[in-house]
Amino acid sequence: MMSEAEQLTLVLVGPMAAGKTSIGRRVARRLDVPFIDTDKRIAREHGPIPAIFEEHGEPHFRQLERAAVAAALEEGGVISLGGGAVTDAGTRELLLPHPVAFLTVSPEAVADRIRGGGRPLLAGDDPLESWTRIFEERRGWYDEVATRMFDTSRRPMQRVADEIVTWRRELR
């Protein structure tokens, strides 16, 4: 039988550079549960995500992602999803029974975070314009799956993590 700690699940969604990984790690540590980053898991099992997009297309990547999300939800813990995971209806459906924290961030705060690149969807002349457009396209889906929203724009990541831990513990 699983202990209560093993059954605790919390999903983090939000746009690129909202802080899902850094906040997720802190929250998992505080709740004493595993941290799972589905993007990192996909890359480990299938190779670099930009290469998957290029060689097989986005629909194939979203299939791999849905499977990774399903596996992570089975395991439990704090699960950080890639920014585009919510674009897939099957993935959104998987999230319905679970508490989902939507980490949001303002374009102004993101401008500092996305310098340096490494994000294939933000390649081009104006990464901030691309980020804003992508966030607007996905906004409704984040709202659809979110149990609660947390703004990470101008606040220390540790404070946001503490708020999420408190909220998650109250849900027991």
Buried (B, 14 or more C-beta within 10 A) or exposed (E): EEEEEEEBBBBBBBBBBBBBBBBBBBBBEBBEBBBBBBBBBBBEEBEEBBEBBEEEEBEEBBBBBBBBBEBBBEEBBBBBBBBBBBBBEEBBEBBEEBBBBBBBBEBEBBBEBBEEEEBEBBEEEEBBEBBBEBBEEBBEBBEEBBBEEBBBBEEEBEEBBBBBBEBBEEEE
